[in-house]
Amino acid sequence: MFYFDAHCHLQNKRRFEKAKNLHLKYFIVNATHPDNWEEVFQASRVMPEILPCLGVHPWYIDRLPIHWVNILSQYLNKNPNIMVGEIGLDGTKPDLVHQADVFESCLKLAQIYKRPVHIHGHKAWMLISEILSCYPDMVFVLHNFNGNETMVRRFLKLKNAYFSLMNSRRFAIIPADRILVESDSPDKNRRLENVIEVGNQFGCGWKQLDRNFLDFFSHFPDGLRNTPKGLFRW
């Protein structure tokens, strides 16, 4: 058995060492803008427990470099372990059309390179589900999912949906084999300890959570290279 954090922003080495002291073994670390893509990528090279995601968060779409799609494409082409994230939509922001354009650009790259995506969906789950319906084979994690049972059913129509949770309130409405747990640390001073506390409340236990985590990574076309030995199962 191992503990993992399905979504965080721990590219800072000092914070990462604190995380390791909590016996968390694997970390999906999300970049949010081209400004920190290289930082996350380099952190994953130094600390192999870090599993990197590079993407454009909907809060930061207003200052993208002109050739950002080409830059992200180069990272994905050269590095088969990189996922796409954190991407998505935020319904509280006024520029939803522009957000959707950036989101779809990221999804298209993920489709080309066959990479899982990590999706931010604050007050926008319905629109996200409509967009993802055009990508029926996409493997995706819905970060900090807080949708209702109707939304769970909509996403489950897509065969490769996973739900990453920060509390136990939605355990009952999501299939046990689709649940991951996360801290989103250090965003908004969120606690790393939350991952283990929430995971301990999961009725099927950490053994099932670990299996879900490994199954999620089995969707990489060549598995995951250059990662800790314990991560391999396929």
Secondary structure as the mmCIF struct_conf table of DSSP 4:
data_model
#
loop_
_struct_conf.conf_type_id
_struct_conf.id
_struct_conf.beg_label_comp_id
_struct_conf.beg_label_asym_id
_struct_conf.beg_label_seq_id
_struct_conf.end_label_comp_id
_struct_conf.end_label_asym_id
_struct_conf.end_label_seq_id
STRN STRN1 TYR A 3 CYS A 8
BEND BEND1 ASN A 12 ASN A 12
HELX_RH_AL_P HELX_RH_AL_P1 LYS A 13 ASN A 21
TURN_TY1_P TURN_TY1_P1 LEU A 22 HIS A 23
STRN STRN2 LEU A 24 ASN A 30
HELX_LH_PP_P HELX_LH_PP_P1 ALA A 31 ALA A 31
BEND BEND2 HIS A 33 HIS A 33
HELX_RH_AL_P HELX_RH_AL_P2 PRO A 34 VAL A 46
TURN_TY1_P TURN_TY1_P2 PRO A 48 GLU A 49
STRN STRN3 ILE A 50 LEU A 54
HELX_RH_3T_P HELX_RH_3T_P1 PRO A 58 ARG A 63
TURN_TY1_P TURN_TY1_P3 ILE A 66 HIS A 67
HELX_RH_AL_P HELX_RH_AL_P3 TRP A 68 LYS A 78
TURN_TY1_P TURN_TY1_P4 PRO A 80 ASN A 81
STRN STRN4 MET A 83 ASP A 90
TURN_TY1_P TURN_TY1_P5 GLY A 91 THR A 92
BEND BEND3 LYS A 93 PRO A 94
HELX_RH_AL_P HELX_RH_AL_P4 LEU A 96 TYR A 113
TURN_TY1_P TURN_TY1_P6 LYS A 114 LYS A 114
STRN STRN5 VAL A 117 HIS A 122
TURN_TY1_P TURN_TY1_P7 LYS A 123 LYS A 123
HELX_RH_AL_P HELX_RH_AL_P5 TRP A 125 LEU A 132
TURN_TY1_P TURN_TY1_P8 SER A 133 CYS A 134
TURN_TY1_P TURN_TY1_P9 PRO A 136 ASP A 137
STRN STRN6 PHE A 140 LEU A 142
TURN_TY1_P TURN_TY1_P10 HIS A 143 ASN A 144
HELX_RH_AL_P HELX_RH_AL_P6 GLU A 149 LEU A 156
TURN_TY1_P TURN_TY1_P11 LYS A 157 LYS A 157
BEND BEND4 LEU A 158 LEU A 158
TURN_TY1_P TURN_TY1_P12 LYS A 159 ASN A 160
STRN STRN7 ALA A 161 LEU A 165
BEND BEND5 MET A 166 SER A 168
TURN_TY1_P TURN_TY1_P13 ARG A 169 ARG A 170
HELX_RH_3T_P HELX_RH_3T_P2 PHE A 171 ILE A 173
BEND BEND6 ILE A 174 ILE A 174
HELX_RH_3T_P HELX_RH_3T_P3 ALA A 176 ARG A 178
STRN STRN8 ILE A 179 VAL A 181
TURN_TY1_P TURN_TY1_P14 SER A 185 PRO A 186
HELX_RH_3T_P HELX_RH_3T_P4 ASP A 187 ASN A 189
TURN_TY1_P TURN_TY1_P15 LEU A 192 LEU A 192
HELX_RH_AL_P HELX_RH_AL_P7 GLU A 193 ASN A 200
TURN_TY1_P TURN_TY1_P16 GLN A 201 GLN A 201
TURN_TY1_P TURN_TY1_P17 GLY A 203 CYS A 204
HELX_RH_AL_P HELX_RH_AL_P8 GLY A 205 PHE A 217
TURN_TY1_P TURN_TY1_P18 SER A 218 HIS A 219
BEND BEND7 PHE A 220 PHE A 220
TURN_TY1_P TURN_TY1_P19 PRO A 221 ASP A 222
BEND BEND8 ASN A 226 THR A 227
HELX_RH_3T_P HELX_RH_3T_P5 LYS A 229 LEU A 231
#
